[in-house]
Amino acid sequence: MKALKFTLKGKTAFFKVPEVNEYCYFTYGNIHKPVLLGIFGAILGYNGYSRQKQSEDYPEYYTKLHGLKISIVPESKHGYFYKKIQSFNNSVGYASGEQGGNLIINEQWLENPCWTIYVQLGDKEALKLTQMMRERKCVYMPYLGTNDHPAAIENVQEIHLEKIDAEELQIQSLALSEKLQFDLEEMSFKYEEYLPLSLDKITNCYQIKKFILTDAPLEEANTEIYTDGEKNLVFY
């Protein structure tokens, strides 16, 4: 199977957790599929939420790209990136009812995040994305969450993946926890987090699933496993 492979990184990133916003805006610990599709939509020039029509179930980018199969490999120790709280002022007139019209924002940012991203080349949208990225073109600037965090895309290449049997393998990509069973007695680390997987059709809110990354050997898989010769991956 052919796939697009590239490195996605930045100095900082912020993928907002929508449930908490009283004192500080918190970030998810890793990039997730809806954000990644937003980056692809920016590269291809598709409309986002601001231009979504009431008659449309989803923004244009999500309608066109949600069928892409992707795999995410965090290039960090045990899947964790350092986080730091950043405080800054928002003084635009509509920011808040604070005295003086100044709102102090506290956000939790990821520091020096980096991922290897794989996209299965199975439809025309994936091929269009590959062509744009190989030619180093984009319609809109890609960001890692918000426009405070420019995204760097490097090492773009087309590769061939082989499907392999799931027998005592280690998986280097983030994976849906419900799809895999690991021998956790043999692990040295385990990263788990509930991350967005898709958008709800009615509200466009995130639909959350538990993801896992561990060096424990795989016991059973209810999904296909692929390798590029260096890393073993699952797609979703």
C-alpha positions in Angstrom: 0.0 0.0 0.0 1.2 3.5 -0.8 1.3 6.3 1.8 2.3 9.9 2.2 4.8 10.3 5.0 6.1 13.6 6.4 7.3 15.3 9.5 5.1 17.9 11.2 6.5 20.1 13.9 6.7 23.5 15.5 8.2 25.5 18.4 4.8 25.4 20.2 1.3 24.0 19.7 -2.1 24.4 21.3 -5.0 22.0 20.7 -7.7 23.3 22.9 -9.6 21.1 25.3 -13.1 22.6 25.1 -14.4 21.3 28.4 -12.2 23.5 30.6 -11.9 27.3 30.3 -12.3 28.9 33.8 -8.8 29.7 34.8 -6.7 28.3 31.9 -7.2 26.9 28.5 -5.7 23.4 28.4 -4.3 21.5 25.4 -4.5 17.9 24.4 -1.2 16.2 24.7 -0.9 15.3 21.0 -2.3 16.4 17.7 -5.5 14.6 16.8 -7.3 13.7 13.5 -9.8 16.6 13.3 -6.9 19.1 13.7 -4.8 17.3 11.2 -7.6 17.4 8.7 -7.9 21.1 9.3 -4.2 21.5 8.4 -4.8 19.5 5.2 -7.8 21.7 4.5 -5.7 24.8 4.8 -3.1 23.4 2.4 -5.8 22.5 -0.1 -7.7 25.8 0.3 -11.0 24.3 1.6 -13.4 26.4 3.7 -13.6 26.1 7.4 -16.2 26.9 10.1 -16.5 30.6 9.3 -17.8 29.8 5.9 -20.0 26.8 6.8 -23.5 27.1 5.5 -26.5 26.2 7.7 -27.5 23.6 5.2 -24.2 21.8 5.5 -23.5 19.2 8.1 -19.8 19.9 8.3 -17.3 22.5 7.2 -16.1 21.9 3.6 -12.6 20.7 4.7 -14.2 18.0 6.9 -16.7 16.9 4.3 -14.0 16.3 1.8 -11.3 14.9 4.0 -12.9 13.0 6.9 -12.5 9.7 5.0 -8.7 9.9 4.9 -6.9 7.2 6.9 -4.1 8.6 9.0 -1.5 7.4 11.5 0.4 9.6 14.0 3.7 8.8 15.5 4.8 11.2 18.3 8.6 11.9 18.1 9.0 12.3 21.8 10.0 10.1 24.8 7.0 7.9 25.6 4.6 10.1 23.6 4.8 13.0 26.0 5.7 16.6 25.1 6.6 19.3 27.7 3.8 21.7 28.5 4.1 25.3 29.8 1.5 27.9 30.8 1.7 31.1 28.7 0.0 34.3 29.9 -0.7 37.2 27.5 -3.1 40.1 27.0 -6.1 40.3 24.7 -6.9 44.0 24.4 -9.2 44.0 21.4 -12.5 45.9 22.1 -14.7 42.8 22.1 -12.4 40.6 24.1 -14.1 41.0 27.5 -16.0 43.2 29.8 -12.9 43.6 32.0 -12.0 47.1 33.2 -9.9 48.8 30.5 -11.1 46.2 28.0 -8.1 43.9 28.6 -8.4 40.2 29.1 -5.5 38.2 30.5 -5.3 34.8 28.7 -3.7 31.7 30.2 -3.0 28.9 27.8 -1.1 25.6 28.1 1.2 25.1 25.2 3.1 22.1 24.0 6.8 22.8 23.6 8.8 21.6 20.5 6.2 19.1 19.4 7.1 16.8 16.5 5.2 14.0 14.8 5.7 11.7 11.8 2.4 11.6 9.9 1.3 8.9 7.5 -1.7 9.2 5.1 -3.0 6.3 3.1 -3.1 7.1 -0.6 -6.4 5.6 -1.5 -8.5 8.4 -3.0 -8.2 11.6 -5.0 -8.1 14.0 -2.0 -5.0 12.1 -0.6 -3.4 12.4 -4.1 -4.1 16.1 -4.3 -2.7 16.6 -0.8 0.5 14.7 -1.8 1.0 16.8 -4.9 0.6 20.1 -3.0 3.0 19.0 -0.2 5.6 17.6 -2.5 5.6 20.9 -4.4 5.8 22.8 -1.1 2.6 24.7 -1.8 -0.4 25.7 0.3 -3.4 27.9 -0.1 -3.6 28.9 3.5 -0.9 28.9 6.2 -1.0 25.7 8.3 -1.0 26.1 12.1 -0.7 23.8 15.0 -4.0 24.7 16.6 -4.1 28.5 16.3 -2.2 31.1 14.4 0.2 31.6 17.3 1.8 28.3 16.3 3.1 28.1 12.7 3.5 24.5 11.5 6.7 23.3 9.8 6.3 20.4 7.3 9.4 18.5 6.3 10.7 15.2 4.7 7.7 14.8 2.5 7.8 11.5 0.6 5.7 8.7 -0.9 6.5 5.3 0.6 5.3 1.7 0.4 3.8 0.0 3.5 3.5 -3.7 4.1 0.7 -5.3 6.0 2.0 -7.6 8.8 0.7 -10.1 11.3 0.0 -8.9 14.8 2.2 -11.3 16.8 4.1 -9.8 19.8 4.8 -6.6 17.9 5.4 -3.2 19.3 3.3 -0.4 17.8 5.0 3.0 17.4 1.9 5.0 16.5 -1.0 6.3 18.5 -3.8 3.7 18.4 -7.4 3.4 19.4 -7.3 1.6 22.7 -10.5 -0.4 21.9 -8.8 -2.0 18.8 -5.7 -3.4 20.4 -4.8 -5.6 23.4 -1.3 -5.4 24.8 0.6 -7.6 27.3 1.0 -4.7 29.8 3.1 -6.8 32.2 5.9 -6.5 29.7 5.8 -2.7 29.3 8.2 0.0 30.4 5.8 2.9 29.6 2.2 3.5 28.7 0.7 6.8 27.4 -3.1 7.0 27.4 -5.3 10.0 26.6 -8.9 10.7 25.4 -8.4 12.5 22.1 -10.9 13.7 19.4 -11.4 11.2 16.6 -14.3 12.8 14.6 -16.9 15.5 14.6 -20.5 15.0 15.6 -22.9 15.5 12.7 -25.4 17.7 14.5 -23.2 19.8 16.8 -19.8 19.6 15.1 -18.4 19.0 18.5 -15.5 16.5 19.0 -16.3 12.8 19.4 -13.7 11.5 21.9 -12.0 8.1 22.0 -9.2 6.6 24.2 -5.8 6.4 22.5 -2.8 4.5 23.7 0.9 4.4 23.0 3.1 1.8 24.7 6.1 -0.4 24.2 4.2 -3.5 25.5 4.0 -6.4 23.0 0.8 -6.7 21.1 -1.4 -9.7 22.0 -4.4 -9.1 19.7 -5.5 -6.6 17.1 -8.9 -5.8 15.7 -7.4 -3.6 13.0 -4.8 -4.0 10.3 -1.1 -3.4 11.2 1.4 -1.9 8.7 5.1 -1.3 8.7 7.4 1.0 6.7 10.4 -1.1 7.7 11.2 0.9 10.7 7.9 1.6 12.5 4.7 -0.4 13.0 1.5 1.5 12.5 -2.2 1.5 12.8 -4.5 3.8 10.8 -7.9 5.3 11.7 
